[in-house]
């Protein structure tokens, strides 16, 4: 059933074309359409036009059914839904101005669903939700009977929900079938084809130019008298030579014309490979970079978490996951400030990123900010900035004129290109568009140091983490592998198959103690006995997993 049809849409701001719809856009019941594109590509503009929140300069939008929207702005228009929906979405009885970003988002979603729409528009609905909220929204949208159009930078969310992707590139929206991963695969096929076409174009152009050059050289050589021929003999054949020269030059001109008529193909852009210079990096040679033992935190006489224990080896990547307010940022702060429950290797040099962005000097350029405390060359810094989609001339922009997303990218780059070997990253992908998230992921994968990061980005956790610390019930579970591996194990205090939570924490503590003693033996320690006990505990841990 057709729910929306749009045609000939165009929209400009200050003489800059933002959207140009070349083909009719149709949305049917059951469609789950994700709109993607770079920051500033016009995603929200197109959504607002389709949702009848904004007028296009030209074209038409016809809607056949009821619309509900969850847009980035317009909080004052939100009405509270029924008590049943408020309970379902965990909405507390609070005034709108006092609500957090996550609470406002939940209220907007519940209010939109209350209207029982045929077509639902969602602009970045996951940006303030924790993992639990994102997964609840996924379930809701999978069961939703109408059509959905959404903008999100959460790649896993787009994979779970979408049946089509609408990409906006160079002002033009284009449909791709399938979810986000299917779209990326199709884009890679397009790129492979473009590269093939470019190579074929280059070969044919080179062949024609080389043939034209050879014939031109032959024509020039025909002007000269052969060494064994007299001038009289040469003059007798000059007429025939000129005729032949003219024919050959005509052939050369035809080849040059064919070169001009070739369908010109541009070489697909290739990003420079990222390879950190180990010579500029200070390694940690200790067996442990971080040891956390019985970490506990109270806020205003309320227990935030207790009994958190785990160890981190140099080069590990630890993801902190859990609902908003569970203590992820607090634990990162405890590591940063060398809390009594935390033991850090003396060789560690800590780089810290959070959303406050207070490490940036607003009056310096992007390049100047990053170069301030970086051991890397300007060429390498520029390579990283290019990977994060900063154009060549952008590196000289002052931080004060940057957008929120650009400031986040600059601060992140300043941290992981600083003179550090431990990165503490608190929600590093917030405010980054989907393509910058992918670029950041690839850069962090090449980083040679240790990373501890808090995030709701499941794709980042799966691509980067080798351990996850998942906050639950005022404590946390430390699990080997990425987030998907943790979910597959599904270990909770209620269903752990072999060892309970208390035994697990005791096991982790003893393991941490033995690793420390193997690294720095105490008087009377026997290495063989310690290693035997270490292997025994590892086996027990695996059995419990």
N, C-alpha and C positions, 0 to 999 in steps of 0.2 A: 504493500500500500504506500503510495507516494505521500510524503509529509511536507516536503519543501522542494521548490524548484527556483533556481536563480539563473539569470542570463545577462550577459553584457555588462557585468558589474565593473565599474572603474571608480577609484578613489584616490585623490591627491591631497597632500598637505603642503601649502606654500610652494606650489608649482612642482613638487616632487611626487611622482607617481608612486603610490604604495601598492595598490592592487589593480590587476587587469585580468579579468576572467575571460579566457579565450573560448572556452567550451561551456555549455550549460552544466550546472551543478545540481544534482538530484540527490535527495536523502529519502530513503524508504524506511518503513517500520522494521526494526531489527538491526538497522545499521548502527555500528559503533565506530565513529570516525574520529581519528586523532589528527589534529592540525599541528604540523611541525615546521620549523624554520629557524634561522638565526634570530637573535635579539634584534628587534627593529624591522623584521621582515614583513610585518603586517598581520600577524596571527590574530591578535586581539581585535584589530580593525575589521578583519573579515568576519570574525565571530559576531561582533557587535552589529554588523550590517545584516547578517543572516538572522540574528535574533531580534531584529527590528528595534535595536537600541540606538542605532546610528544610521543616517541616510547616506546612500552612495551618491556620487556625482552623476553617474548614468547607470542605466540598467534597471532590472526588476527583481523582486523577491516575492514569491507567492508561497504562503504557508497554509497547509491544510490540516488544522488541528490546534490544540492548545500548546503554548510554549511556556517553559519555566527556565530561568537562567540563574546561574551562580557566577557572577562576574567579579572582577577584582575590586571594583568600587561600588558605592551606593549602599553602604551599611545602614543608612538611615531608613531605607525602604524595606528592610527585613522585618517580617512579622513572625511572631512566635507560633510554632506549629502546635498540634494537639499534644496533650500530656503524654499520650502513648509514644508518639514520635520523639518527644523530648527525652523520655526514659531510654528509648532505643539508642539514641545518639548521645546520651550522657550529658544533656544540656541542663545546667544548673539555673536556678532562678536568680539571675544576676542582671543588672542593668547593662545594656550593650556597650557603653564606653568602658566599663570595668572588665570586660571579657578579654581573654588572651586571644592571639591570632587563631589558635586551634579551636577555641570555643566558638569564635565567630564563624569559622568555616563550617563547623558542625551544625550551627544554627542555620546558616544559609542553605546547606544541603537538605536538612530536614524540612525547612520552609518551602523549598522548591518541590520536594517530593510530595508534600502535603497537597499541592495543587493538582496532583494526578495528571501530569502533562503527557502529551503524545510525543513531544520533542523536548529534550533536555540539553541545555547548553552549560558547559562547565569550563571556566577559565582558571587553570592552575588550581584545581581543588585540593591537590595533595601538598601544596607548598607549606602549610602550617600543621598538617596532620602527622601524628606519630605512626609507627608501623601498624599498630592495632587499628587506628582510624582508617588508614589506607586500605587495609585488608577488608574492613567492614564496608567501605565504599565499593571495593571491587565486587564483593558479594552482592551488594544492592544493585549495581549496574548490570551484572550478569543476569539477574532475575528481572530487570526492568523490561516492561513490555513494549515500550516505544522505541524511538530513535535517540541516539546520543551523539553529540558533537562536543569534543573536549580538547583542551590545550593542556599539556603536561610535559614536564622535563624528566619525569620518572619513567625510565625505559622499561622497567619490569611491569609497571602499571599499564603502560601502553601495550605491552605484550599480552598481558592478562585480559585486557578489555577489547582492544580494537579489532575490527574486521576490515577496515580500510584506513589508509594514511593519506592525508591531504597535505602535500608539501608545498610551501610557498618559497619559490626561488626566483630572484630577479623579477619580482612583482607578480609572477604567474603561478596560480595554484594548479597542481597536477595530482591526480589520484593514483594511488598504488594499492593493489589488493593485498589483504593479509594484515598481520600485526606489524609492530615496529621492526622486529628482527627480519621479517619477510621483506619489508621495505628496504632495509639496509642491504640485504642480499641482492635485491633488484638493482639498487643503486650501484653496487659493486659490479654487477654484470654490465650495467650501462658504461661504467668507467672502463672495464675491460674492452668492451666494443669500441669505445672512443679511442682508446690507446691503439687498438688494431687498425682502426680507420686512419688515425694519424700516421702510423708507420707505413701503411699502404700509400697514403698521399705523399709522404716524404720520399718513399722509394720511387714512385712514378715521376714525381717532380725531378728528382735527382737523375733518373734515367733519361728524361727528355732533355734536361739541361746539358748532360754529359754528351748525348748524341748531337745536340746543336753545337756544342763546343768543338767536337771532333770534326764535324762538317765544315765549320768556320775555319778551323786550322787547315783543312784540306784545300779549301778555296784559296786561302792565302798562299799555300805552297804551290798552287797551280800558276800563280803570277810569275814565279821564278823560272828562268830558262834552265832546263836540265843541263848538267855539266857536259854531257857528250853530244849535245845538240848545238849546231851553229846558229847564229842570230838569224840567218836567212831562213833556215828550216823552222825556227821558232816563230818567225813572223808569218810564215805560210799557214801555221795551225792556230794563229791567235784568234781568229773568228770563231772557230769551233770551241776553243777554250773558254772564250767569253760567254758563249751560249751555255756551255756546261756549268760555268760559274754562276750564271744568273739562275739556272734551274736549281742548283744546290742551295743558293742563298734564299730562294723562294721556299725551299724545304725547311731551312733553318727558321725562317720567319713563321712558318706554319707550326713548328715545334714550340717556339716561344709563345705563340698564340694559344696553343693547347695548354701550356703551363699556366697562362693567365686564366684560362677557362676551367681549370681544375677546381673542384669544390674544396675550398680551403678548410683544413682541419687544424684546430689548435691543440697543442700538446696538453693532455690532462695535467693538472697541477699535482706535483708530488711534494709531500712534506719531508723535510730533512729528518733523518733518523736521530733519535735522542740517545746519546751515550755519555753518561757522566764520567768525568775524568777522575779516576781513582787516585791519581797522584795529588789531586786537590782535596781529597776527602780524608778525614781523620777516622780510621777504623776503631772499633771497640774490640779488644782482644780478650776481655773477660768472658767467662761462660754465661754470665747473666748480665743483661743490661738493666733490667728492672725486677725488683722483687717486692710484691705487695703482700702483707701478712696481717690478717684480721683487721682490715680497714673498716672503720665505722664513722658515721657522720650523723649528727643531729642538727636540725635547724629549728630554732625557737622551741626547744624541748620536744620536738617531734622527730622520731627516728626516720632518717632518710634511707640508710642501709647499714648493714653490719655483717661481719664475718666474711668479708671479701678477701680472698687470697689467690694469688696466681704469680707465675714467673714469666719473664719475657727474655728470650735469647736475642743477642745482637742480630740485626737483619730481619727480625720477625715483623709481621704486620697484624696488629690486633685491632679488630673492630669492636666498638662498644655499641650495643643495641638495646632498645627498650623504649617504653612509652615516655612521653614528655614528662619531665619532672622527676624521673626515677633516680637521677644522680650521675648521669654520664659526664656532664660538664664539670660537676663537682669533683669526680674522681680524677679527671684530667688535670684540674687545678691542684689537687693534692699531689699528683706526680710532679707537676711543674714547680711547686713550692717546697718539694722535698719533705713532705709530711712524715711524722715519726713512724707511721705504718708503712712507709715506702722506703726502700733501699735502692739507691741508684749507683751504677758503676761510676767511678771517678773520672772515667774517660768520656762520659757523656757531655755533649754540648746541645742544649735544648732549643729548638725552634718552635714557637707557639703561634697558632692561628686561631682567632675567634672572630665573631661577627662584628666586634667593635671597631676593627680595622685601625686601631690606634698605633700601629707600627709604621703607618705611612706619613710622610711629610707632604702636606697638601701643596706646598710651593715648589716642590721638585718634580721633575718629569718621571714618567714610568721607568725609563732606563736608569736615571740617576738614583731613584729609590732602591731599585734592585741591586745596582752596582755597589751601593754604600758598604754592604757587609758581605759581599760575595767573593769567594776565591776563584770563581770561574771567569773565563774570558768574555769580552763583550760579544764576540761572535756566537758563543754558546748561549749566552743570555738571550740574544736576538732569535736564535733558533727555537728556544723554548717559548718565547713570546709569540713567534709565528705559529707554533703548534697550537697555542691557546687562542689563535685567531685574531691577534693584534696585527694590523697591517703595518708594513714597513715604516711609514711615516708616523704612525700612531705612537711609537715608543718615545717620541719627544713631547707628547702632550703632558701638560701639568696634571697632577692627580686631582686638583680642585675642579677640573672641568669634566671629569669622568662620570659615567653613569654608575649606579650601584653595582651592577654586575661586573663592570670593568675594574672598579676598585677592589672587588673581591678577587678577581684574577690577578691583579697586581700584588695584593697582599700575599696571596698564596705563593706566587712566584718568588717574592722576596724571602719567604720562609724556606721553601725547599731548595733555593739557590743560595741561601746564606751559609755561613761557616758553622753548620750544625751536623750532628749525626743521629739525633732523635727528633722526630717531628711529632708534635701533639696538635692534632687538627680537630677542631670542634665544628661540626657541620660544614665541611669544606665545599659541598656542592650547592648550598643554598644560593639562590639568585643567579645561578649559572644556567645558560641555555643547554639544550640537550647535546649539541655537538661539542661545546666546550667541556661538558662533563666527560664525554668520550675521550677528548684530548688529554684532560687532566688525568684520567685513569691510566692512559698509556704512559704518560710521563712518570707518574708515581710507581708504576710497575718497574720502571728502569732505575728508580732511586736506590742507591746502595745501602742506605742506613735503615734504622728501625722506625716504624710508624705506628702510632696509637691514634685511632681516629674514631670519633663519635658521629654516627650518621643514621638516617632513615633510608638511605639510598641502597636498596638491596642489590642492584647491579654492581655498584662500587664494592660492596662487601664481598660479593661473589667473585669479582675479578681480582681483588687486591688482598683480601684477608687470608692468613693461614691459621688464625685462631679468632674466635669470637667470644666476647664476654657479654652474656645476655642477662640484663637485670630483670629479676622476678621476685615478687613477694619480699621486698626490702633486703634482698641479697642478690647474688649473681652466680650464674653458671659459666664456667670457663671451658670451652670446647675446642678441640682441634678441628681444623678445616674451616671452610667458609660458611656463610649463613645457610645455604642450601643443605650442606652437610649436617649442620646443627638441627635443622628442621627434620631431616630424614631420621636422625637419631631420636628426636622427640623425647629427650631426657628431661623429666621434671621430677620434683620431689615425690609426686604421687605415683609415677609409673617407672621409675628407674629400675632396670631389670636385675641388677646384681648388688649395687651398693647405694645406700641412701645418701642424702645431701650432706649430713654430718660426717659420714665416713669419707665421702669424696673430698670435703674440705680438709679433713685430717690427712688424707693421702697426698693432696696437693702441698700441704704444709711440710710434710716429711720429705717429699720429693725436692721441694725448694731448699730445705735444710741440707740434704745430701749433696745436691748440686753445688751449693755454696762451700761445703766442706771438701768436695773434690777439687774445687777451684782453689781454695785456701785452706789446706789441711790444718786441723788443730793438733795439739800435742796428744799423742797416743792413738790418733786415727790410723786405721789400717786401710789402705787404698783398695785392696782386694775385697775386703768385707763390705766397704761402702759401695763398690761397683756391683757386687752381688745383690745387695739390698736394693740398689737403684733399679737393676734389671727386674727384680721381683715386683717392685712397686709398679713399674711400667706395664708388666704383664697383667697385674691386677687392674690397673687403670683401663687397659684395653678390653679386658673381660667385662668391666663395668660399663663400658661404652656400648 
